[in-house]
């Protein structure tokens, strides 16, 4: 573009200099003609005076006025001196001839006869010279006017030509500049949309601009790639943190957040008030915590929660490099599980203490109860006792015996002793468990159905197998009591060539899908705190696996849930494998 501007300036200067030179030349000639016109006008004035003098000479051309005639001739001589300088070369002879005649007239005597002829000749020559002078003046005036008109036309043509050239060149430059400006805009658009710049976009003197744009694009791509990698790594690190994190501005509006925060509070949260958002999920904690932290520039920590979740939050002022507070940082740690484990642990400690207490009480009760069993059996066996009292003593004996068996089972469960693997019948362990729990089950109006197969032995610890069925039957009992419209518990055993199976099914409310995969986790329970420990099914799972078995759970089509147990049938090689494990 600079080259074309320089070319335009050079053309303008050349045309201007050329126009000025031509104008100066013609103006110089115009000045010459004006000078000639000035001389012609002076000659005309002199001729007029000469004419006047000749007429006067004619009037006084007598002998009596000889002195006056001589005076007039002298003035005519002076006038001819003026005429000599203004007439052209073609008229110098006429003027000289007039001059010679006057001089001759001056020398001659007025009394001569030739005087009058000479005077007449003088008048004739004057008139002829006057006519030729007028023609010469008119011709020079016409030439001056023509030259002036020509000069104006040339000047106008030069001016118009110069303007025309400048307009054309300006249009050309404007079009070229517009094309390159469009190229620049296209280049900026390409930079914005991350497209490659065409090689033909910039040419000639704009090629440097194109190269600069390409270099800029390359640098931008490199920096953008670095920035993208940094942002991805930062976001990946930000999202990897398990704690819920959100950043806010000075007004408490959310600027950004990590994945844990999004999973808990939802998506598209930018611009929302973080205190209001937290307050919607935790209605009992509607406080302006983050704004208070920003105002005081002090860290704040507390626990917030609802019926489902407890979160430990920490709020910090967000500061820039200069140390000025520009926002806030909200960090939340879900401590629901920790709180539940803490509560379950406290409850478990209570249950352990209660178990020890029950064991002690069982020992204390077992001794007098043994006396009741013994004496009631003796009295019941006495034939001398009336039949009516024998039936009553029989009920006392049976009840005392049942209570004694319950205490024995409690004592067996409370004793800490290593597992004793022996061949045992799974049906026998089920019946022993039901002997303890059947009264409570039927007292709650629950129908108990048993479908036990023929005897099949498994290698197991009878006490631990009994604990499995205590846990499963107790779990089925609670499910039916809480949600069962039809109160039934079904216990079934069967076997095939390799395995012995047992099933405990209930008609309760079943297990929701979100809890189904977690029910065997330690301390996990859907019951209220204080009602269940969350350890029953976990202990059951551990015992089954320790005996080489499997346990599964599924919901029934008609409602309720079914726990399915599978144990290897007793074989000598099976016992060897278990002993090795």
C-alpha positions in Angstrom: 0.0 0.0 0.0 2.9 2.4 0.8 4.3 1.8 -2.7 1.0 2.8 -4.3 0.7 5.8 -2.2 4.2 6.9 -3.1 3.4 6.2 -6.8 0.3 8.3 -6.4 2.3 11.2 -4.9 4.9 11.0 -7.6 2.3 11.1 -10.4 0.6 14.0 -8.6 3.9 15.9 -8.4 4.8 15.2 -12.0 1.5 16.3 -13.4 1.6 19.4 -11.1 5.1 20.3 -12.2 4.1 19.7 -15.9 1.0 21.8 -15.5 2.8 24.6 -13.8 5.6 24.6 -16.4 3.1 24.8 -19.3 1.1 27.5 -17.5 4.3 29.4 -16.8 5.3 29.2 -20.5 2.0 30.4 -21.8 1.8 33.1 -19.1 5.2 34.3 -20.2 4.0 34.6 -23.8 0.8 36.3 -22.5 3.0 38.9 -20.7 4.9 39.5 -23.9 1.7 40.1 -25.8 0.5 42.4 -23.0 3.7 44.4 -23.3 3.3 44.7 -27.0 -0.3 45.8 -26.5 1.0 48.4 -24.1 3.4 49.7 -26.7 0.7 49.6 -29.4 -1.6 51.7 -27.2 1.3 54.2 -26.7 1.8 54.2 -30.5 -1.9 54.8 -31.0 -1.8 57.7 -28.6 1.3 59.2 -30.5 -0.5 58.7 -33.8 -3.4 60.6 -32.5 -1.2 63.4 -31.5 0.5 63.2 -34.9 -2.8 63.4 -36.7 -3.7 66.5 -34.7 -0.4 68.1 -35.5 -0.7 67.4 -39.2 -4.2 68.8 -39.3 -2.9 71.9 -37.5 0.0 72.0 -40.0 -2.4 71.9 -42.8 -4.4 74.8 -41.4 -1.3 76.9 -40.9 0.6 76.0 -44.0 0.9 79.6 -45.2 3.9 82.0 -45.5 2.4 84.1 -42.8 2.4 81.3 -40.3 5.8 79.8 -41.1 7.0 80.0 -37.5 3.9 78.1 -36.3 4.5 75.5 -39.1 8.1 75.0 -38.0 6.9 74.4 -34.4 4.4 71.9 -35.6 7.0 70.1 -37.6 9.2 69.8 -34.6 6.4 68.3 -32.6 5.7 65.9 -35.5 9.3 64.9 -35.4 9.0 64.1 -31.7 5.8 62.0 -32.3 7.5 60.0 -35.0 10.2 59.1 -32.5 7.6 57.4 -30.4 6.0 55.6 -33.4 9.3 54.3 -34.4 9.5 52.0 -31.3 6.1 50.5 -31.4 5.5 49.5 -35.1 6.6 46.2 -36.4 9.4 45.6 -38.8 7.0 45.8 -41.8 6.1 49.4 -41.0 9.4 50.8 -40.1 9.9 52.0 -43.7 6.7 54.0 -43.7 7.5 55.7 -40.4 11.0 56.4 -41.6 9.7 57.8 -44.9 7.3 60.2 -42.9 10.2 61.1 -40.8 12.4 61.9 -43.8 9.6 63.9 -45.4 9.2 66.0 -42.3 12.9 66.5 -42.0 12.9 67.4 -45.7 10.0 69.7 -45.0 11.8 71.3 -42.2 14.8 72.0 -44.4 12.8 73.4 -47.3 11.4 76.7 -47.5 7.7 77.2 -46.9 7.7 79.3 -49.9 8.6 76.4 -52.2 5.9 74.9 -54.5 7.0 71.4 -53.3 5.9 72.2 -49.8 2.3 71.7 -50.5 2.9 68.5 -52.4 5.0 67.2 -49.6 2.3 68.1 -47.1 -0.3 66.2 -49.0 2.1 63.3 -49.2 2.6 63.5 -45.5 -1.1 63.3 -44.8 -1.5 60.3 -47.2 1.4 58.5 -45.6 0.0 59.2 -42.1 -3.3 57.8 -43.0 -1.7 54.6 -44.4 0.5 54.2 -41.4 -2.4 54.8 -39.1 -4.5 52.1 -40.8 -1.7 49.6 -40.7 -1.1 50.4 -37.0 -4.7 49.8 -36.2 -4.7 46.5 -38.1 -1.5 45.5 -36.2 -3.0 46.4 -32.9 -6.2 44.5 -33.6 -4.3 41.5 -34.7 -2.2 41.5 -31.6 -5.2 41.9 -29.4 -6.9 38.9 -31.2 -3.7 36.8 -30.7 -3.5 37.8 -27.0 -7.2 36.9 -26.5 -6.7 33.6 -28.3 -3.5 32.9 -26.3 -5.4 33.7 -23.0 -8.2 31.4 -24.0 -5.8 28.6 -24.9 -3.9 29.1 -21.6 -7.2 28.8 -19.7 -8.2 25.7 -21.7 -4.8 24.1 -21.1 -4.9 25.0 -17.4 -8.5 23.6 -17.1 -7.5 20.4 -19.0 -4.5 19.9 -16.8 -6.6 20.5 -13.6 -9.4 18.2 -14.8 -6.9 15.6 -15.9 -5.1 15.7 -12.6 -8.4 15.4 -10.7 -9.5 12.5 -13.0 -6.2 10.7 -12.5 -6.4 11.3 -8.7 -10.0 10.0 -8.6 -9.1 6.9 -10.6 -6.1 6.2 -8.5 -8.0 6.8 -5.3 -10.7 4.4 -6.4 -8.0 1.9 -7.3 -6.3 2.3 -3.9 -9.7 2.2 -2.1 -10.6 -1.0 -3.9 -7.3 -2.5 -3.2 -7.3 -1.3 0.5 -10.9 -2.7 0.8 -9.8 -6.1 -0.5 -6.9 -6.2 1.9 -9.1 -5.0 4.7 -11.5 -7.9 3.9 -8.4 -10.1 4.0 -7.5 -8.8 7.4 -11.1 -9.4 8.6 -11.1 -12.9 7.1 -7.8 -13.5 8.9 -9.2 -12.4 12.2 -12.2 -14.6 11.6 -9.9 -17.5 10.8 -8.0 -16.8 14.0 -11.2 -16.7 16.0 -12.5 -20.0 14.5 -9.1 -21.6 14.6 -8.9 -22.2 10.9 -5.8 -22.1 8.7 -5.0 -18.9 6.8 -5.1 -19.2 3.0 -1.7 -18.4 1.3 -3.4 -16.2 -1.3 -5.1 -14.1 1.3 -2.3 -11.5 1.5 -0.1 -10.5 -1.5 2.5 -7.9 -2.4 3.3 -5.5 0.3 0.6 -7.1 2.5 2.4 -10.4 2.6 4.3 -9.2 5.7 0.9 -8.7 7.4 -0.1 -12.3 6.3 3.1 -13.7 7.7 2.6 -11.8 10.9 -1.0 -13.2 11.2 0.3 -16.7 10.6 3.0 -16.3 13.2 0.4 -14.9 15.6 -2.0 -17.8 14.8 0.8 -20.3 15.5 1.7 -18.7 18.8 -2.0 -18.5 19.8 -2.4 -22.2 19.0 0.7 -23.1 21.1 -0.5 -20.9 24.0 -4.0 -22.1 23.6 -2.9 -25.7 23.7 -0.8 -25.1 26.8 -3.7 -23.3 28.4 -6.1 -26.1 27.5 -3.8 -28.7 28.9 -3.3 -26.7 32.0 -7.1 -26.2 32.3 -7.8 -29.9 31.7 -5.2 -30.9 34.3 -6.5 -28.4 36.8 -10.1 -29.4 36.2 -9.1 -33.1 36.4 -7.4 -32.5 39.7 -10.3 -30.3 40.8 -12.8 -33.1 39.9 -10.7 -35.8 41.4 -11.0 -34.3 44.9 -13.7 -36.2 46.8 -14.7 -33.1 48.8 -17.4 -30.8 47.4 -15.7 -27.5 46.3 -17.2 -24.3 44.9 -15.7 -20.9 44.3 -17.8 -17.7 44.5 -17.4 -14.0 43.9 -17.8 -11.3 46.5 -21.6 -11.4 46.3 -21.6 -15.2 47.0 -22.5 -16.1 43.4 -21.1 -19.4 42.2 -18.2 -19.1 39.7 -17.1 -22.7 39.3 -17.4 -26.0 41.1 -16.0 -29.6 40.9 -17.7 -32.9 40.1 -18.5 -33.8 43.7 -20.3 -30.5 44.2 -22.3 -31.0 40.9 -23.2 -34.6 41.8 -24.6 -33.4 45.2 -26.4 -30.2 44.2 -27.0 -30.5 40.4 -25.7 -29.0 37.2 -25.8 -25.5 35.7 -25.2 -23.8 39.0 -23.1 -20.8 37.7 -24.4 -17.5 39.0 -26.6 -19.0 41.7 -26.3 -17.8 45.3 -24.4 -20.5 47.1 -25.9 -19.8 50.5 -29.4 -20.0 49.0 -28.5 -23.2 47.2 -27.2 -24.9 50.3 -30.2 -23.6 52.2 -32.6 -25.3 49.8 -30.9 -28.7 50.4 -30.4 -28.1 54.1 -33.4 -26.0 55.3 -32.2 -25.8 58.9 -29.0 -24.1 57.8 -30.2 -21.0 56.0 -27.3 -18.7 56.8 -25.2 -16.2 54.8 -22.0 -18.1 55.7 -19.9 -17.4 52.7 -20.7 -13.6 52.6 -19.9 -13.4 56.4 -16.6 -15.2 55.7 -15.8 -12.7 52.9 -16.7 -9.8 55.0 -14.7 -10.8 58.1 -11.9 -12.5 56.0 -11.9 -15.4 58.6 -12.2 -19.1 58.1 -15.5 -20.7 59.2 -16.2 -24.4 59.9 -19.4 -26.1 61.0 -21.5 -29.2 60.4 -24.8 -29.0 58.5 -27.2 -31.8 57.8 -30.7 -33.1 57.2 -32.4 -36.4 57.7 -30.3 -38.1 55.0 -26.9 -36.5 55.1 -24.4 -34.7 57.3 -21.7 -32.4 55.8 -18.8 -30.8 57.4 -18.2 -27.5 55.7 -15.2 -25.2 55.6 -15.3 -21.7 54.1 -12.3 -19.6 53.3 -11.8 -16.2 51.8 -10.4 -16.3 48.2 -7.6 -13.9 47.7 -5.6 -12.8 44.6 -1.8 -12.4 44.3 -2.0 -8.9 46.0 -3.7 -10.4 49.0 -7.1 -8.8 48.2 -10.2 -10.8 48.9 -12.0 -11.4 45.6 -14.4 -14.2 46.6 -14.9 -17.3 48.7 -14.1 -21.0 48.7 -16.8 -23.4 50.0 -15.6 -27.0 50.8 -17.9 -29.7 52.0 -17.0 -33.1 53.3 -19.7 -35.8 53.5 -19.4 -37.3 57.0 -22.7 -39.2 56.9 -21.0 -42.6 56.9 -18.6 -41.5 59.6 -21.5 -40.3 61.7 -23.4 -43.5 61.1 -20.4 -45.6 61.9 -19.8 -43.6 65.0 -23.5 -44.2 66.1 -23.3 -47.8 65.1 -20.1 -48.3 67.0 -21.7 -46.8 70.1 -24.7 -49.0 69.7 -22.5 -52.0 69.1 -20.7 -51.2 72.3 -24.0 -51.1 74.1 -25.0 -54.4 72.5 -21.7 -56.0 73.5 -22.3 -54.8 77.1 -25.8 -56.0 76.9 -24.6 -59.4 75.7 -22.2 -59.7 78.6 -25.0 -58.6 80.9 -27.4 -61.2 79.4 -24.7 -63.9 79.7 -24.3 -63.0 83.3 -28.0 -63.0 83.9 -28.4 -66.2 82.0 -25.9 -67.9 84.4 -27.7 -66.6 87.4 -31.1 -67.7 86.0 -29.8 -71.0 84.8 -29.1 -72.3 88.3 -32.5 -71.8 89.9 -34.1 -72.8 86.6 -32.3 -76.1 86.7 -33.9 -76.6 90.1 -37.3 -75.8 88.7 -36.8 -78.2 85.8 -35.5 -81.0 88.1 -38.2 -80.8 90.8 -41.0 -80.3 88.3 -39.8 -83.4 86.5 -39.7 -85.3 89.8 -43.2 -84.2 90.7 -44.5 -84.8 87.2 -43.2 -88.4 87.4 -44.8 -89.1 90.9 -47.7 -91.4 90.2 -49.2 -90.6 93.5 -49.9 -87.1 92.4 -53.4 -86.5 91.1 -53.8 -86.5 87.3 -55.0 -82.9 87.4 -51.8 -81.7 89.0 -49.7 -83.9 86.8 -51.0 -82.0 83.7 -50.2 -78.7 85.4 -46.8 -79.8 86.4 -46.2 -81.0 82.9 -46.8 -77.5 81.5 -44.5 -76.1 84.2 -41.9 -78.6 83.3 -42.2 -77.9 79.5 -42.0 -74.2 80.0 -39.0 -74.4 82.3 -37.3 -76.8 79.9 -37.9 -74.4 77.0 -36.5 -71.5 79.1 -33.5 -73.6 80.0 -32.9 -74.4 76.3 -33.1 -70.7 75.4 -30.6 -69.9 78.1 -28.3 -72.6 76.8 -28.4 -71.1 73.3 -27.7 -67.6 74.7 -24.8 -68.9 76.6 -23.4 -70.7 73.6 -23.7 -67.5 71.5 -22.1 -65.4 74.2 -19.1 -67.8 74.6 -16.0 -66.8 72.6 -14.5 -70.0 71.3 -12.9 -71.1 67.9 -15.1 -72.6 65.2 -15.6 -76.3 65.5 -16.2 -77.8 62.1 -18.2 -81.1 62.3 -20.7 -82.8 60.0 -24.0 -81.3 61.0 -27.6 -81.4 59.7 -28.7 -78.0 58.5 -32.4 -78.9 59.2 -31.5 -79.5 62.8 -29.9 -76.1 63.2 -33.0 -74.5 61.6 -35.3 -76.3 64.1 -33.1 -75.3 67.0 -33.3 -71.7 66.0 -37.1 -71.8 65.5 -37.3 -73.4 68.9 -36.0 -70.1 70.3 -37.9 -67.7 67.9 -41.1 -69.5 67.0 -43.1 -68.3 70.0 -42.3 -64.6 69.2 -43.0 -65.1 65.5 -46.4 -66.7 66.1 -47.2 -64.2 68.9 -46.9 -61.4 66.2 -49.5 -63.1 64.0 -46.9 -64.3 61.5 -47.5 -67.6 59.6 -44.4 -69.8 59.6 -44.1 -72.3 56.9 -41.3 -74.9 56.8 -40.4 -77.2 53.8 -37.4 -79.2 54.9 -35.8 -81.9 52.7 -34.3 -85.1 53.8 -31.2 -85.1 55.9 -28.1 -83.8 54.2 -24.9 -83.1 56.1 -22.6 -80.1 55.8 -19.2 -79.6 57.4 -19.8 -76.6 59.6 -19.8 -75.1 63.1 -23.3 -75.7 64.4 -23.2 -72.6 66.6 -22.3 -70.3 63.7 -24.8 -72.0 61.4 -27.4 -71.4 64.0 -26.4 -67.7 64.2 -26.9 -67.5 60.4 -30.5 -68.6 60.7 -31.1 -66.4 63.8 -30.0 -63.4 61.8 -32.0 -64.3 58.6 -35.2 -65.2 60.5 -35.0 -62.1 62.7 -34.5 -60.0 59.5 -37.5 -61.6 57.9 -39.6 -61.1 61.1 -38.8 -57.4 61.2 -39.5 -56.9 57.4 -43.0 -58.6 57.7 -43.8 -56.6 60.9 -42.8 -53.3 59.2 -44.3 -53.6 55.7 -46.0 -56.9 55.2 -49.7 -56.9 54.2 -49.6 -60.7 54.3 -47.5 -61.9 57.3 -45.7 -65.0 56.2 -42.2 -66.5 56.5 -41.2 -69.4 54.4 -38.2 -71.6 55.2 -37.1 -74.2 52.7 -34.2 -76.6 52.3 -33.3 -78.9 49.4 -30.2 -80.4 47.8 -28.6 -81.7 44.7 -25.6 -83.9 44.1 -23.0 -81.4 45.3 -24.8 -78.7 47.4 -27.3 -78.2 50.2 -29.5 -75.2 49.7 -31.6 -73.2 52.2 -34.0 -70.3 51.6 -35.6 -67.8 54.0 -38.3 -65.8 52.3 -40.7 -63.2 53.7 -43.7 -61.2 52.5 -42.4 -57.8 53.7 -41.7 -54.7 51.6 -38.6 -56.0 49.9 -35.3 -54.3 49.4 -35.0 -51.2 47.3 -32.5 -51.3 44.4 -30.2 -48.6 45.9 -29.8 -50.7 49.1 -29.8 -54.2 47.5 -26.0 -54.2 46.7 -25.0 -52.8 50.1 -26.9 -54.9 52.6 -24.0 -57.1 53.4 -21.7 -54.1 54.2 -20.7 -53.8 57.9 -22.9 -51.3 59.8 -25.2 -50.8 56.8 -28.8 -50.8 57.7 -32.1 -49.2 56.6 -33.4 -49.3 60.2 -33.4 -46.4 62.6 -30.5 -45.9 64.9 -31.0 -48.1 68.0 -33.2 -50.6 66.2 -30.6 -52.4 64.1 -26.8 -52.6 64.3 -26.1 -53.2 60.6 -23.9 -56.2 61.6 -26.3 -59.1 61.3 -26.2 -59.6 57.5 -22.5 -58.7 57.4 -21.7 -61.4 60.0 -24.0 -63.9 58.1 -22.1 -63.2 54.9 -18.8 -63.7 56.6 -19.9 -67.0 58.2 -21.3 -68.4 54.9 -18.1 -67.5 53.0 -15.9 -69.0 55.7 -17.8 -72.3 55.2 -17.2 -72.3 51.5 -20.7 -71.3 50.7 -22.6 -68.5 48.9 -25.4 -66.2 49.8 -27.7 -64.2 47.5 -30.7 -62.0 47.9 -33.5 -61.1 45.5 -36.9 -59.5 45.7 -39.9 -61.6 45.1 -42.5 -60.9 42.4 -45.3 -60.9 45.0 -43.3 -58.7 47.4 -40.8 -59.4 50.0 -37.3 -60.8 49.7 -35.6 -64.2 49.6 -32.2 -65.0 51.0 -30.6 -68.1 49.3 -27.8 -70.1 50.9 -25.7 -72.7 49.3 -23.2 -75.0 51.2 -21.1 -77.9 49.8 -22.3 -81.3 50.9 -20.1 -83.1 53.5 -17.2 -85.1 52.0 -13.9 -85.9 53.4 -12.1 -83.9 50.6 -14.3 -80.9 51.4 -13.2 -81.0 55.0 -9.6 -81.2 54.0 -10.0 -78.1 51.8 -11.7 -76.1 54.5 -9.1 -77.1 57.1 -6.3 -75.9 54.8 -8.1 -72.5 54.3 
